Amino acid sequence: MKDYIEERALEIAKHIINQKATVRQTANVFGVSKSTVHKDVTERLPRINPLIASRVKLVLEKNKAERHIRGGKATKMKYKAIND
């Protein structure tokens, strides 16, 4: 694996852990696709640093468990803006 890919994977992991960021938010910050972020943290990161990979996994699992709530809030705000 190329050095810059390893560095990007570690930087992405640090961002997700520190900001409790979603894959989508992280992709926007780093200017890469969601697929790249996902591949970095699920396939590449465990080979580079398993400890950090497990911490990232916990954040992403929490985000996944809460996404239906965020979606509901976004829909509520959308319709509230339309009706106001």
Secondary structure, DSSP 8 states (H G I E B T S, - for coil): --HHHHHHHHHHHHHHHHHT--HHHHHHHHTS-HHHHHHIIIIIHHHH-HHHHHHHHHHHHHHHHHHHHHHHHHHHHHHHHHH-
